[in-house]
């Protein structure tokens, strides 16, 4: 397994550089996305961390254009076109208008169009829940996944995330509907990751651990992953008019913010208590940041360039 060259630094230094680089997006959006990217690196998910910054050009005017904040009434209009924008900061900037819309009218639905590379969904719905509302975020993806028993990719990895407020840390569920992510498949094809048994199939539909011979990812949990994948695909396509096909096809998504009922945080606490008392896994917990963090050297160099430009 070939690993890229890395450099070691403190999470605080990484966060500071990210805040500087993303500053044109506005303080709230820059902070949310910067913390999300550091968290991804802490979790060992570098393709959802600094790697996403490859979407940003190392040229001042172009960088400012990609990071320009969303219009104040974008969320209220129910439509957010991300063409030419850095998707994470654009969605982050739309969260507060959507929350205000939900507070006034009960719900706010934002149709996300032409989404580029995005990363983890959890930090965005968690931010909604921390502000006291319920957050749901779905995204389609290019076709990487075969339905149960299939031999060709016709579904996206189609992640979704839900967060509800509690009296403390929000309860967050963030998952893809595929056995592994497309990024994992890509890394395995390049020799940077191993393939779990049953995660990929070849052109005959047989399971394979050879990523270079695989034609599709399998659905997570078989029938359950297939059903959820189809549901997310159908929902986003119907809401946005964008049905993903090839790797270059536009992606769609849905952001739903709901004003919770009175006492919702207490119900969230009770649900967490029941999960913990049963000895079960409590999803969405934040991981503590280590003293030092190893990141891709080329990605760090690019980030330093962006930070000096912004």
C-alpha positions, -999 to +999 in steps of 0.1 A: +000+000+000+015+033-011+010+063+012+014+099+001+041+121+017+029+138+048+037+166+072+029+169+109+014+200+126-010+209+154-048+209+147-048+245+159-023+255+132-043+236+106-075+253+118-059+288+116-047+282+081-082+270+070-099+300+086-076+323+067-081+305+034-119+304+037-123+339+051-140+353+019-169+330+026-177+349+058-169+341+094-197+317+102-194+296+070-156+297+072-156+285+108-181+256+102-162+243+071-128+248+087-138+227+117-154+201+095-122+197+075-101+193+106-125+168+120-123+148+087-085+147+090-087+136+127-110+108+116-085+096+090-109+107+062-085+129+043-105+128+010-132+146+030-106+169+046-078+190+029-082+171-004-114+190-010-094+222-012-081+211-046-115+226-058-102+260-049-078+279-073-046+295-060-055+328-076-069+356-055-098+368-077-109+333-086-106+322-050-129+350-039-154+341-066-156+305-056-160+314-019-185+342-024-213+340+002-248+329-007-274+357-011-292+364+022-326+352+008-312+321-010-326+296+015-360+313+017-363+310-021-360+272-018-332+270-044-294+272-041-274+269-074-238+259-065-224+263-100-190+278-097-190+278-059-172+258-033-201+237-022-193+233+016-190+271+023-221+279+001-242+254+020-229+265+053-239+301+045-274+289+037-280+272+070-289+303+091-314+317+065-330+283+064-332+281+101-349+315+103-373+304+076-382+273+096-386+293+128-411+316+110-430+290+090-423+256+106-401+242+078-376+253+052-367+232+021-336+242+001-330+225-032-293+222-038-283+222-075-250+215-092-231+203-061-194+198-064-173+177-041-186+181-006-173+158+022-190+148+054-226+159+059-227+156+097-211+189+106-238+208+087-269+192+102-251+193+136-249+231+132-286+232+126-293+211+156-270+232+178-291+262+168-322+244+181-337+230+149-339+197+132-316+192+102-318+168+073-293+168+044-292+144+014-270+143-017-270+122-048-237+112-064-225+098-097-235+062-103-211+040-083-234+015-066-252-016-079-286-025-064-288-058-045-280-087-069-269-063-097-238-062-119-237-026-130-236+008-112-269+026-114-272+043-080-251+069-062-235+064-028-263+088-018-253+099+017-278+114+041-275+130+075-301+138+102-295+158+134-319+165+163-312+188+193-307+174+228-298+191+260-261+188+251-244+175+220-269+169+191-278+134+181-264+130+146-267+102+121-245+105+089-242+076+066-238+066+029-261+039+015-231+021+000-208-005+016-178+018+011-174+054-003-164+061-039-133+077-024-124+044-007-128+026-041-106+052-057-079+049-030-080+011-033-076+013-071-044+034-065-031+010-039-037+033-009-065+012+008-077-023+012-111-035+000-134-052+026-149-085+015-183-080-002-178-043-009-173-045-046-185-066-076-171-073-110-189-072-144-205-107-137-219-095-103-194-116-084-178-102-053-142-090-057-115-074-036-096-063-067-106-026-070-092-024-105-115-051-118-146-039-099-174-022-118-196-012-088-199-008-050-224-030-032-252-014-012-247-012+026-267-040+043-280-054+010-317-048+006-317-020+033-289-001+014-306-006-019-339+007-006-324+038+011-302+045-020-332+044-043-352+066-018-324+092-017-319+091-055-357+095-061-361+123-035-332+144-048-341+138-084-377+148-079-368+179-058-340+192-080-346+178-115-311+163-115-307+125-118-270+116-116-255+092-141-219+095-151-190+108-131-194+142-147-231+145-142-244+173-118-253+163-083-284+173-065-293+175-028-320+185-004-316+205+029-346+204+051-348+224+084-377+218+107-387+238+138-390+212+166-419+208+189-417+221+225-396+197+246-378+181+216-344+184+233-357+165+263-369+137+240-335+137+223-319+133+257-342+104+265-335+086+233-297+090+239-302+077+274-320+046+262-293+039+235-265+042+261-283+022+288-288-006+262-251-007+257-255+005+221-235+028+198-243+065+202-238+081+168-225+116+161-200+120+190-172+144+184-137+130+185-111+148+206-084+164+185-049+150+191-019+171+199-004+165+165-019+156+132-004+141+100-017+156+067-009+152+031+021+174+023+009+186-011-026+195+004-009+215+032+012+234+007-019+242-013-037+254+018-008+277+028-010+293-007-047+298-003-043+313+032-018+339+019-042+348-010-073+352+011 
